[in-house]
Amino acid sequence: MTHRVLIVDDSLTVRMDLHEAFEADGFGTVLCATGAEARAAFVGDDFDVAVLDVLLPDADGLELLTELRGMPSRARVVTVLLSSEDEVADRLAGLRIGADEYVGKPYDAGYVVARVRQLLRDGPAGSDDRTTVLIVDDSRTFREQLRELLEAEGYAVLTAPSGEDGLRTAADRRPQAIIVDGVMPGIDGATVIRRIRLDPALRDIPCILMTAADDYATELQMLDAGADAFVRKQQNLAIVPAKLNAVLRQSAEQLPIEVTGSLHGPSKVLALTPDRQRLADLAAALRDEGYDVVPVAGTEDALDLLAEQPVDCIVLGQGLSGELGREACRRIKEVPVIGETPVVMTGSTDDDMLACLESGADDYVRADSGAEALRAHVRTQIRRKQSHDESRRIREELMRRELDAAEERSARQLAETRAALVEELEWRNRELEAFSGSVSHDLRGPLQVISSFAEHMLDDEGDPLSKEARRRLSRIQAAAHRMADLVESLLILARASRGDLRRAEFDLTVTIWQVIGEVEARDPAHKVAFTVHESMRADADEGLVRVILENLINNAVKFTRKVERPAVEVGRADAGFYVRDNGAGFPAGKAGELFRPFARLHSAEDFPGTGIGLTTVHRAVERHGGEIWAEGEDGHGATFWFTLPPTPAPAATPDRRAQARRHS
């Protein structure tokens, strides 16, 4: 994919310089000299990147940036602002408007292109799934021969004519392998490989060194330089793909950790000193290394810029010596994240070195050591920070893998524990069923004997009993009846809590009238006015729903015994189904206690019962994945609401028993 760059600058020299740099790296360009031409290009041209000069004859670059950011069709365009180095306010304004990068003039064209590549994230995996190989050789003929050979083998090929260009391309494009010539103008192949091995972002890229030498000493020298393999140029070039496959196979098992920065890629350095001339000299010295230098005269401006745009290193130049420089260093180091940026301080003597290091500086350079010494210290600090970042990423990756493994082990143990608990629960349920059978037969038998003998003694006219004896026997018989009712209630509760649900859609209205008929038959003397909504249907287990209705309707009838005109309504509303009565109700705020086993809000003498009915209702509703709650007020009736969702709820529903609602 060929990216297009819109270059807007009133200087013909700048336009052509950037045009040549971008064209040489495979970009297409659109050139504009004025704001009017830029606005026309915004509408009529296709481009992925916009490089905008801040000062134009007929426009302001910041205004153009604002217009560009306001166009939905240009939301993904990468924007780079160009301006003179002293305009810190413009740099801040541009970054806050939305510029992706801000480069001060004078600029390095190679840096601008490399930074655009980085912002586009235009690596080999971005648009091509093939393995990418970088060929670094000063012979164009040899480069093209290798390109044809490797492309025929299915590789994507990048080329560079020198060691310097090769390092820059490797940093920008991150190839999977590098083939480099041993002898080239400038830096040779062995030096290229050594620098790659020192770069945290590139050190794991396999490198093959090409050489025309045919002696054992040269072979050792190449391997000592860090080459993974070597190929002699006088050999058959078909050996190159075989060697390449071998080194790629060996490097396949690497941690999938993305390294964000390379020593040979675009780096940004902030230079801070109040002396304008020293600031210019400092910026010039650093720019010779290929860095994008951000010159700032004041500490406040530096902190504002660092908050908007991180840098790779900070240099505090002469003019910030003594307490002024140490205070600036301390303020920078106190800021979270920004404080992790390495700080290199310069000074005129060695006496304040300890004080500078104590204030937080990472390195100290004497100003009279020369520009090369300063650049070396900056390179070292950037490399040190990148190595530290790489180590941290590796630790985080290893920790993540360990956490994943621990989670997997925990999940496996949880599954095993759950399976064991399910098995134990099934065993407990079988035991409960056996116990229920025992209660059903073994406990009912003695109760029936007690009740029968008491009844026989009360009815035996041949052996008259005293009044006190008859009273005691009556109490024995009543207690036996109550205990039999309690046993029956417990068995119903057990059945409601286990067994498979047999869900089906049925006519709920018909079932309600059947239950009402059974309730009326048990106490024909107690006349209750029943109201039932028509055409109600439910998708549920009809047997369990009948248990719910029997308990709720029985309760409603029971608690209306002292009402002059008892009435019970069964219906449906948006909240769910309900059973409403005009009976005794219950104290406000006590709704949460209704569904507890054996709980009572009224005396057993006034309203007898086992205290298990509403607990059974709660269990049956929960098994359907529904909710049940009550509304009422003492002496003004009660309404019991319940829901029967057609499918079980995916998660446990909140317990609504404690959510009392006042009846209005």
Secondary structure, 3 states (H helix, E strand, C coil): CCCEEEEECCCHHHHHHHHHHHHHCCCEEEEECCHHHHHHHHHHCCCCEEEEECECCCCEHHHHHHHHHCCHHHCCCEEEEEEECCCHHHHHHHHHHCCCEEEEECCCHHHHHHHHHHHHCCCHHHHCCCCEEEEECCCHHHHHHHHHHHHHCCCEEEEECCHHHHHHHHHHHCCCEEEEECCCCCCCHHHHHHHHHHCCCCCCCCEEEEECCCCHHHHHHHHHCCCCEEEECCCCCCHHHHHHHHHHHHCCCCCCCCCCCCCCCCCEEEEECCCHHHHHHHHHHHHCCCCEEEEECCHHHHHHHHHHCCCCEEEECCCCCHHHHHHHHHHHHHCCCHHHCCEEEEECCCCCHHHHHHCCCCEEEEHHHCHHHHHHHHHHHHHHHHHHHHHHHHHHHHHHHHHHHHHHHHHHHHHHHHHHHHHHHHHHHHHHHHHHHHHHHHHHHHHHHHHHHHHHHHHCCCCCCCHHHHHHHHHHHHHHHHHHHHHHHHHHHHHHHCCCCCEEEEEHHHHHHHHHHHHHHHCCCCCCEEEECCCCEEEEEHHHHHHHHHHHHHHHHHCCCCCCCCEEEEEEECCEEEEEECCCCCCCCCHHHCCCCCCCCCCCCCCCCCCCHHHHHHHHHHHCCCCEEEEECCCCCEEEEECCCCCCCCCCCCCHHHCCECCC
